[in-house]
Amino acid sequence: SLVLFQGGIVGLVHKPSVVLPPVLFFTMPPKFDPTQVQTVLVRAVGGEVGATSALAPKLGPLKLPPKKIGEDIAKNTKDWKGIRISVLLTVQNRQATISVVPTSTSLIMRALKEPPRDRKKVKNGA
C-alpha cells in the first residue's frame, strides 16, 4: 500500500506475506463428440423459413448451418402451414433429422381447418 509522508514523498510499505488457500484448477469441458446423439427443440411456423438469427444460438455449438436447417424445417412442416409447432431436431454426425412434435393447440387448429392467417397483415386477436 502507498503511504504519503509529511514532505510529500510517497513510499511503499510492505506487508507480511499472506498465505492464500490452494487454488482449484480449472478443467476444460470435454471435447465435442460428433457421434453423440443430441436433440434440440425449436418452435417454428409451419411451412415458413424461420429467422436464422433465432436458430443460430441453438445450432451454432452443434456446428450446423442455420440457413440450411431453416429450409429443411420449412420443407418438413408444409402440412402445418401457418400454425406454430414444435420441431425436434435429432443431430448426429452433423446430420439433422427433423420431426414434428405437435402441441394440443396446433392439433386443435389443424382439426378445425382454420385458414392460415397472413401474419404480416392480420394481427393476433383480429
C-alpha positions in Angstrom: 0.0 0.0 0.0 1.1 3.6 -0.6 1.9 6.0 2.2 2.2 9.8 2.0 4.8 11.3 4.3 5.0 14.9 5.6 7.3 16.1 2.8 5.0 14.8 0.1 7.2 11.8 -0.6 5.3 8.6 -1.5 6.8 5.4 -0.2 5.8 1.7 -0.3 5.1 -0.2 2.9 5.5 -4.0 2.6 3.0 -6.1 4.5 3.9 -9.6 5.7 3.2 -12.2 3.1 -0.3 -13.6 3.3 -0.8 -17.3 2.9 -3.6 -18.0 0.3 -5.6 -21.2 0.2 -4.6 -23.6 -2.6 -6.1 -22.7 -6.0 -8.5 -25.2 -7.6 -7.5 -26.0 -11.1 -9.9 -25.1 -14.0 -10.8 -28.1 -16.1 -11.8 -27.7 -19.7 -15.1 -29.1 -20.8 -14.9 -32.5 -22.7 -14.3 -32.4 -26.4 -17.2 -32.3 -28.8 -18.2 -35.9 -29.8 -19.7 -35.9 -33.3 -21.1 -39.4 -32.9 -23.2 -38.5 -29.8 -26.9 -38.0 -30.5 -28.2 -34.6 -29.4 -31.7 -33.2 -29.5 -32.8 -29.6 -29.9 -36.4 -28.5 -29.6 -37.4 -25.5 -31.7 -40.7 -23.6 -32.1 -41.4 -22.7 -35.7 -44.3 -21.6 -38.0 -45.2 -24.5 -40.3 -44.2 -24.2 -43.9 -42.2 -21.0 -43.4 -38.5 -20.4 -43.3 -37.8 -19.0 -39.8 -35.3 -16.3 -38.9 -31.8 -17.8 -39.0 -30.8 -15.4 -36.2 -33.2 -17.3 -33.9 -31.8 -20.7 -34.8 -28.1 -19.7 -34.7 -27.6 -19.8 -30.9 -29.1 -23.3 -30.7 -27.4 -24.7 -33.7 -24.0 -23.0 -33.5 -22.5 -25.2 -30.8 -23.5 -28.2 -32.9 -21.7 -26.8 -35.9 -24.9 -26.8 -38.1 -25.7 -24.2 -40.7 -28.9 -22.4 -39.5 -30.0 -21.4 -43.0 -30.0 -25.0 -44.3 -31.8 -26.3 -41.2 -34.4 -23.5 -41.5 -35.1 -24.5 -45.1 -35.3 -28.2 -44.0 -37.8 -27.3 -41.3 -40.0 -25.4 -43.8 -39.9 -28.3 -46.1 -40.9 -30.9 -43.5 -43.7 -28.8 -41.9 -45.7 -27.9 -45.1 -48.6 -29.9 -43.7 -48.8 -27.5 -40.8 -48.8 -24.3 -42.9 -49.3 -21.1 -40.8 -49.5 -23.0 -37.5 -46.9 -22.6 -34.8 -45.5 -26.1 -33.9 -42.6 -27.6 -32.0 -39.9 -29.2 -34.1 -37.5 -31.8 -32.7 -34.0 -31.9 -34.3 -32.1 -35.0 -33.7 -28.4 -34.4 -34.5 -25.7 -37.0 -35.1 -22.5 -36.6 -37.2 -23.6 -33.1 -38.1 -26.7 -34.5 -39.8 -30.1 -33.3 -38.5 -33.3 -35.3 -38.8 -36.4 -33.2 -38.3 -39.6 -34.5 -36.7 -42.7 -32.5 -35.8 -44.0 -32.6 -32.2 -47.5 -31.1 -32.4 -48.9 -29.4 -29.4 -52.5 -29.6 -28.3 -53.2 -26.1 -29.7 -51.7 -26.9 -33.1 -53.7 -30.1 -33.3 -57.0 -28.2 -32.5 -56.2 -25.6 -35.1 -55.5 -28.2 -37.6 -58.7 -30.2 -36.8 -60.8 -27.0 -37.1 -59.3 -26.4 -40.5 -58.7 -22.8 -39.8 -57.5 -20.9 -42.8 -53.9 -19.8 -42.3 -53.8 -16.1 -41.5 -51.4 -13.7 -43.2 -49.2 -12.8 -40.3 -48.0 -9.6 -41.9 -51.5 -8.2 -42.5 -53.7 -9.7 -39.7 -52.6 -9.3 -36.1 -53.1 -11.9 -33.3 -56.6 -11.0 -31.9 -58.2 -10.0 -35.2 
